[in-house]
Amino acid sequence: MVASIFFEFSLPNAATWFYFSFLLANAVFFKFDRLLSFRNLDVVSLYLLVPGLLLVQEAHSLQSQLPAEYRENQAGSRLAKLDRLPEVFEQSRQESRALLLAGYIWLVAGSGYFFGRCLLDLGMEKRPTLPPNLNLPGLIWLGAALVICLSAVAIRRLPDTPVQVGRGSVAIAKVTDGASAVVESTSNKHRSNAPFWVERIVAIGLHLSVIAALFLIGKRHFGDPTIGAGMACLYGLLPYTAYHASQIHHVWPAAFILWAIYSYRRPALAGAILGFAAGSAFFPLLLFPLWFGFYRGRGAGRFALGFLTVSALSLAATGTLLLFSGELREYLRWTMSLADWQAWKVPNAEGLWQGSHWAYRLPVFIAYMAFIVLTMFWPTPRNLAQVIAQTSAVIIGVQFWYADQGGVYVLWYLPFVLLMVFRPSLTDVRPPVPTPGFFRIPAFAIRLMARIRPRSVATHL
């Protein structure tokens, strides 16, 4: 009886996580001595999208309470028995549809705010350094505690969160399926639980990768480990991370793009990392014009070669796996039939554009593609702060026209918004000018040769 008292742990629901996270984030990051500052506005506005997610979750909860024969399918069409819908079920169905529409309107409008904030940041070159209210050891302790909490959330999930939100890419699904097959072949026990544990472990590993990248970017490129620890803590504290902690396809692309930012001084490596992200998910491909313009005159060829090579290899690996499994033709047909990313088709997936005519979504898509082309040439020259802001804007812009639950993919761009909020002045931070020739001697090899050469000369004398 005593053991059940101390070990009976229950995760809070989504609303409770929202309120307590908001209070703790303001205690740690709100600058009470500078009330009228962009930092305070950014800290508060980071929670702007949470009400929209809560509305969508409540709509899903109401739909799940309806009997199966009275629910709407994913395409939103009525089932055969809906013509005899009882009044109580009809009321719940109408209420869930209203909440769903309100939630997606809120999410897209909030995404519009963050898009405008990213464009505004392009002109905010000088930024004062505003460290968190907690020192570095305290932030490390808080971050470690949040990692434990996120691991528990990923394994057990919040009580009111759905199993999966949105569609994942085929490449990510094949990676998890392959890992699950390996685990099942090496272990004779609990084979049925292998996919569950593989997905959770991969999701936790990706979140740890994001946290590590945020800390290292703050330490190395921002010049302050306290800022890096603060960004890592806030990433674990925000409700979006907890709500979708087990969603691999939400955090997978962001993790690789973040490490590309960390490796920006090496164009070939940054291009390879970004190319792998583009080969396993669709929207990192849209970042190529932006990053190519960033490296123009400073290693653009190396970046393009690394990007194209690795993305082609990644796509070829996925295609080979599908070919050997006999699913390649089926997946190609299914992908080409999706209206999620084809704005000239009428979408059927859940979201703001569900069932709308293509004439409404296509202009938004065309304007977005024009913005993508613009990022290749403007602004010039470009520093790291502007690349971070434009990377955030490009990913946020996908939410406006992507038909499959567009607006809920906050983890796609959340780490880059945190970089934008906490960054110092980075006006002079640009890629180093490369030396002539494609193949260069690494810096560590040059230092090693410099140490060995005097000893060899002394030996001959």
N, C-alpha and C positions, 0 to 999 in steps of 0.2 A: 504494500500500500504506500509506504514512504517512497519507494523507488519510482512509482508512477507519478508522484507529486513533483519530483525534481527532474524527471526525464520526459514528461509529457509536453513535448514542444510542438506548437502549431504555428504555421506561417500566417502572417496577417493578410487580409484581403488587399485588393489593389488600392482602394481608397485610403486605408490606414497607412499603407506604404507611402502614398502620395503626401499625406499631411505630415507625418513624422520626418520624411525625407526633406520636405520643404523647410521645416523648422530647423533641422540640423544643418542644412546647406547654408541658410542665412546666418546661423551662429558662427560658422567657420569661415565663410567667404564674403559676407556683407560688410562693407566698410562703413561703420557707423560714424566715423569722423569725417567722411566725405559723402554725405547723403546724395548730393547731386553729381553723380559720376556715372559714366557708362558701365563701369564694373557692376554697380548695384542694379542698374537696369538689366544688364545681361544675366545676372544671377537669378533675378525674379522671372525674367522672360524665358529662361530655360525650362520652366514648368508650364509654359503656355499651352503645349500640346496635350498635356495629361488629361484635361477634361474631355477632349475629343476621344481619346483612347478609352476613357471610362464609359462614355456614351456608347461606343461601339461594343464594348464588352457587355454592357447591360442589355443591348439589343440582342446579342448572341445568347445571353442567358435566358431572355424571354422566349427566343425561338427554340431553345433546347427543351423548354418546359411543355411545348406543344406536342401532341402525339405525332408519331412519324408520318401518319397518313395526311396530316393537316399542315405539314411544314412546306415551305417553298424550297425548291432545289437551288443549287448554286447559281444556275442561270437566271433565277428569279421568276420562272414561269410557274403558273398554277398547276397543281396536280389534279388528277381526275376527280378526287373527292372534295375539292375546295368549293364546288358548287353547292354542297350540303353542309357548309361550315357552320357549326354552332355559334351562337352569338358571343359567348365568352372567349372562344378561340379566335373568332374574327377580331374582337377587340384587342387581344394580345398581339395578334399578327400585325394589325394596323399600328399599334404602339411601337412594336419592334422596328417596323419599317420607318416610322418617323424618327425614332432614336438613331437608327442607322444613318439616315440621311443627314440629320443634325450633326452626328459625330464626324462624318466625312467632310461636311462643309467646314466644320471647325478645324479639322486637321489640315485641309488644303489652305484655308485662310491663315492658319498659323505658319504653315510652310512659306506662304507669301511674305509674312513678316520676316522670317529668318532669311529669305532670299534678298529682301531689301536691306537687311542688316549686313549681309555679306557684301553687297555692292557699296554700301556706305563705308565699310571698312577699307575699301580700296583707296579712299582718300585720307584715311586716318593714319598717316605715316608715323607720327610721333606719339608714343603711348607711355604714360608714366608706369613705373613698376609698382604694382599693388600686391604685395604678398598676402597669403591667407592669414587669418587671425590665429592660427595654430602653427607652432614651430615644426621643424622637420621631423624630429622623433615622434611627436604627436600625430602628424599626418601619416607617417609610416605605420604606426600602431592602428590608426583608424582604417587605413587602407587594407591592412592584413585582416582586420575584423570584418570588413565589407567583403573581402574575397571569400571568407568562410561563409558569410551569409548568402552570397551569390551562388556558391556551390550547393548550399542547401536548397536554394530556390530552383536551381537548374535540375536537381535530382527529384525534388518533391513537387515543384511548381506551386505558384500561388493558387489558392482555392478557386478563383474565378477566372483563370486564364485558359484560353483554348489550347488544344494540343498543338496545332500548327496554324500560323498566321501567314497567309500568302503562299505562293508557289516558290519552291527552290529550283535552282538550275539542275540540269541533268548531270553535269560534271560533279557537283557537290554530292548529289545523291549517289553517284557511282563510287565516289571516295568512301562515303560512309558504308555503303553496301559491301565494298571490298574489304574494309576494315572489319566489318561484322563477320564476313565469311572467314577471314583469317582467325578471328577469335573463336568462332565456332569449331574450326578444324583443329585448333590446338587445345581446346578445353572440352571435356566430355560432360561437364556439369553446367547446368543452367544455360543450355544452348539457346533456349527461347528468349532469354533476357539479354543476349549479346547485342542486338541492335539498340536496345534502350541504353545500355551502359556505354556503348561506343558513341552514340549521339551526345550523351551527356558529357562524357570525357572530352570529346572534340570541342563541344561548345565551351566548356570551362577553360580548356587550353587556349582557345581563341580569345576569350575575354582576358585571360592572363597575358596573352601576347599584346593586346591593345593597351592594357595597363602598363606593361613594361615599356612599350614604345612611347607612350605619353610621358612617362618619367624620364626616359633617356633623351627625348627631344627637348624637354624642359631643361635638363641638366647640360646637354651638349650645345644645342642650337640657341636656346634662350638664355643660357649662362647662369641658371639658378635652379639647383635641385629642389628647392622648396616649391617653386612653381610647378615643376614636373610632378612632384608628389601630390600637390593640390589638384592638378588636372586628373591624375589617376584616381584620387579619392572621390572627386565629384562624378567621374564616370561610373564608379561603383555605387554611388549614392543616388543618382538620378533614377526615377521610377522606370524609365524606358528600358534600362538594362535589366531590371528585375522582371518586368513584364514579359520580355522576350529573351530571358537568359538562356533558354534551351533551344532557341531558334538558330540553327547553324547558318542558314542562308541569310540571316540578318547581319551577322557579325563577320562572316567570312571575308567579303570584299573589303570592308573597312580595315580589317587587320593588315591585309597586304598593302593597301594604299598608304596606310600609316607608316609602314616600314619603308615604303618608297620615299616618303617625305624625309624620314630619318637618314636615308642614303642619298640624299639629293646631291651631295658633293661628287658622287660617282655616277655619271649619266648612264653608263652601260648597266650597272647594277640596279639603279632605280628603274630603268626601262624594263629590265628582266622581271623585277618584282611586279611592276604595274602590268606587264604583259601576261604574267601568270594569273593575276586577278581578272584581266579582261578575257582570258581563255576559259575561266571557270564561272564567270558571271557576266551579264551583258553590259551593265552600265559603266564599268571602268574603261571600256573602249571609248566612251565619249570624252574621257579625260586626255586622250592622246593629243588633240590639237593644242590644248592649253599647255601641256608639259613640253611639247615640241617647241612652242613659242618661247617658253621659259629658257630652254637650252639653246636657242638660236645664237650661233656664234660662240657657244661655250659647251660644245659636245652634243649638238642636236643629232648628228649622224650616229654617234655611239648609242644615244638613247633610243633612236628609231630602230637601229639594228637589234638591240637587246629586246625591245618591246615586241617587234614583229616576229623575231625568232622564237621567243618563249611562248607567245600567244599562239603561234602556229603549232608548236610542239604540243601545247596543252590541248588545243582543239583536235589535233591528230590523235592524241592518246585517247581522248573521249570517244572519238569516232571509231577507233580501232576496237575499243571495248564493246561498243554498241554493235559493230559489225560482226564480231565473233559471237555475240549473244543473240544475233538475229533480230535486233531491235532498231537498227539504224534507220531503215525505211519508215518504220512506224513513228519514231521520234521526230524525224524530219517532217513527216506529214502533219504530226501533231503540232510541232513548233510553227510551221508555216500557216496553220489554221488559227493560231491564237490571235485574238484581237488585242491582247494586253499591250503589246508593243507596236502594233500596226494601227496607227491612228486613222487610217482610211477605212477601217472596218467597225461595225457596230459591236461594242463590247458586251459580253454576257456575264463576266465575273463581277463579284461584289465590289462596289466602290461608288464613287461619285458619278462616274460616267456610265453606269450600268443601264443598258437599253437606250442610251441617247444616240442621236443621229451623228454620223461622222462629221457633218458640217460644223458641229460645235467643238469637237476635240481637235480636228485637223488644224485649224488656225493656231491653236495653242502649241501644237507640235511643231509647226513651221516656225513660229517665233522662237521656240526653244532651240531648234537647229540653227537658226540665224545667230543666236547667242553663242552657240558652240563654235561656229566659224569665227565670230568676233574675238573669242578668247585666244585664238592663235596669234592675233596681231595687236591686241590691246589689253593692258597698257604695255608700252615698250620704252625703256627696259623694265624688266620685272624683277622684284625681289621676292624673298621667301614668304613674307607676310601676304603679299598679293596672290601668290600661288595658293596659299592655304585658304584665303577668302574665296577665290574663284573655284577651287576644288569643291568647297562646301556649296557654292552657288550652283555648280553644274549638277551635283548629286541631288540637291534639294529640288532643282528644276524638273527632275524626273517625276517627282510626286504629282506635278500638275497634269500630266497627260497619261501616266501609266495607269492602266485600267484595273489591274488586279489589286484592289485595296490600296490604291494610291494614297499616301499620307501616313500610313502606319509604319513605314520603313524608316523610323527615326534613327536607328542604330547605323544605317548606311552613312549618315553624315554627322552624327553626334560627336565623335572624337575630333573632327576637324572644326566644328563649331567651338569646342572647348579650346583648341589651339588658338583660334581666332580671338576668343574672349581673353585669354591669359597672356597672349604674346606681348613681349616688349617691343621697342622700336627695332625694326629689322630692315631699315632702308638700304643698308650696304651689304646685306646678306644675299649673295648671288653665287651661282656655281663658279668654281675656279676656272680660269682660262686654261684650256688644255694645251699641252706641249705638242709640237708637230709629230705626226705619225699616229697610227691607230694603236700600236702596241707600245706600252710604256712600262718602264721598270717600276714596280711598286715602291712606295715610300719606305716600307720596312726593309726591303732589299737594299736600297741605297744606304740606309743607316748602317746595315750590317756590313756592307762593303767598306764603308768609311771606317768602321772599327777594325776590320781585319787588315786593311791595307797598311797602316803604320807598323803593325806587328811583323808582317812579311818583309817590309823594307828593313827593319831592325835586324831581322834574322840574317839577311844577306850581307849586311854590313858587318 
